[in-house]
Amino acid sequence: MADDGSFQSGIADDLMTELNLDEAEKTTITNLVAGATGVVTSSVGVLDKTDPIAKLAIKTMVTQQYYDRALENGLSQGVLMMLLHLQANQPTNSDSGDTDGN
């Protein structure tokens, strides 16, 4: 679990810098990163934290939610494209929720 925390914390730190946000927004960004990571994981099955597209999908989703909390127009086409790419590149036995085939 600590690995999840450092993965998500790194993304939150990146976004704070990239979006030029004040420290007062850190909690909001951290919560949005946790939510987006959950959505991406649920969408693709097994989240490969080394995949730059997975990280980009999370960052793009957080950015979209930060500026449009209700996601009135749904997820962007870019996020949907990244999720499809990640789904297509899942390990062979990802349906069971593990990577060893059991």
Beta strands, then each sheet from edge to edge (+ up, - down):
end
